[in-house]
Structure formats: C-alpha cells, structure tokens
Amino acid sequence: MPRFHRAFLSLGLMCLATVLTAKAQDTLRFTPTVGYPTFAVREPVAYIQPNTVLISETNKGAYYEEGGGAFPGEVGPFYVEGATPNDMLVVEIIKVRPNHHLAGAQIYADFGGLATDSRLRLLNDPIPARRYEWHLDTENLTGTTELPDSKMGSITIDLEPMLGRIAVAPRGEEAFGGLWPGDFGGNMDSPDVREGTTVYLPIFHDGAYFYFGDGHAKQGEGEVNGTGLETSMDVILRIDVIKGKTIAWPRLEDANYIMVAGSARPLIDAFRLAHVELIEWMVEDYGFGKWDAYHLVGQLGEHMVANIVDPIYTVVAKFPKKYLPE
C-alpha cells in the first residue's frame, strides 16, 4: 500500500491567506498569499459557488528564480458550496500561461525515473545533481536553455503549459504531500491537464477542498528526469459540481478524448486502474456493453505514462471521442 501521513486537521486552524466569501458570484479573482505542502482538509482560503470562474495564479517563490530554492506549495483549498461526497467536482481549464521569465528544471542523484531509487540500495553511481534554467518568452511561448556538455550549446523549444497538480482533499483525515498523486488527483503530472481540458474529480468531504499548483511550461510524458519546466502560471478555471454522480478516479476530457488517470505502484496497477475506470465510463455514460467496451479499448484505446517519478506512478487511459455515440 502507498505510504501516507495522517494529519488530524480541523477547520478551526488559522489560515494565513485572506478568506474571501463569494455569494452567488460568476467570477472570483483570487491572489494566493500562502502555499500548503499537503493536500488535506484545512481552513479554506475562499468559499465559492458552483459554476464560478476562478481567476488566479499559482504561487510564486524562490524555486522559480536563478539558483533555485524552496518549492512554494499549492493554492487552496477552495470550499465549493453544495459539493458533497455524492457529487463530482468539475474543473474546466480555460487558461494556463506562464507569467514569469524563468523556469527551473533539475536532475537529482536519487530522484527521477532513471536515477538510483531512494527506497532501494543499488550499485549505480549517482547521477550528478544539476539545475537547468530555462528563459521563457511568454508571448511566443518558447523556452531556451544552455546545454553545457553538448555540441549544440543551447536549445529553444515550444512550450505547452500545464498544471502538474489539481486535487481535492483526500478521504478521511489523510494528508498527502505535494508529490503524491492518487484518487483525489494531486500530483498527476499529466501533460493533458492543460487549456481546453476538463478534469472531473471525486469528492470525499463536503465542500471538496479544491487545490491547484505546480505549473509546468513544458513536460515530456513520464516526467522521466523528475521535473518539468517549473514556473508560475496565470490560471483561469471554471469550477462546477455534477450532483448525484460519483467516480472512483480522476477523469479528463478534451476535444478529442475521454481519459482516466490511475495512480499506483507498480506501474501495471496504475495502467489497470485507468483502463478499468475508462471502460466503466463507456458503459455507464455511453451505452456500451462491458465486453464490447473492453474489446474497443483493445483496438482503439491509447494511453500515456504521465509520471514514473512520484511516490506512485500515473497512467492516463484514453478513448477517441469520434468513436463515441452522439
């Protein structure tokens, strides 16, 4: 079973952020003043109504400056009025764009898909720690960094901004560190969590306690070296609730695919969780028979290994929407 820390947190805890109450509003503009290191139930930073557009940004901090520093933590939690464990949270990603000139990306001796595993002693020589600093053109959405050991010397790439972390508070009194993904969402590190994608999350507490953070200006599938191009983002999200419907794992939808994110270790379990829930989605909402859906996923399904570096891994199972009934 995955390791986790239990924290006995109450709603009476004082929050360092200003609590903003928004009654029946269409739009909430929110500037974060505190970042939390865990996903958990705690005093909300704001109360919002369903079908609210949240205009905000991820936290800024030394992690994104020259030389690096501490990670700034997550934005939230937002208490969504009327949301219950019998419902599903809907997060439509309208905008995710870098608002800073620099992104940090690092390789570590004991963290990353190809590094010596910190949980297991091996004979491998450690990878030398190194920080790459990417200079971002936020208008043209490109990033440039130096390659000190390479013949080409530097490289410029196109950016594809995303959110590494989008979550609700986990079940019960659990508190998961920011590196963890799970059924609550969390650090899924999926490049599909970007503009134009809607994320559906299960709810484990009244109010949902919604969090977001961990902006990546670009990240390859798997996040193999342990980080994306980490930077701060301007974010616009539409927060809503689907009443009377529950799901077991985070679901995603864009113009081309329905998707499910499953997180577990070993990797095959994450793969299985994602595909089982994808088939169940096809059966429940699109009228497929279970075995017909299983067959079609075998012929038409796609998948992405979103991360192989977090405490548990994430796989995103996908089915093309063009083959779904209208």
Secondary structure by P-SEA (a helix, b strand, c coil): cbbbbbbbcccccccccbbbbbccccbbbbbbcccccccccccccccccccbbbbbbcccccccccccccccccccccccccccccbbbbbbbcbbbbcccbbbbbccccccccccccccccccccccbbbbbbbbccccbbbbbbbccccccbbbbbbbccccccccccccccccccccccccccccccccccccbbbbbbbcccccbbbbcccccccccccccccccbbbbbbbbbbbbbccccccbbbbbcccccbbbbbbcaaaaaaaaaaaaaaaaaaacccccaaaaaaaaaccbbbbcccccccbbbbbbbbbcccccc
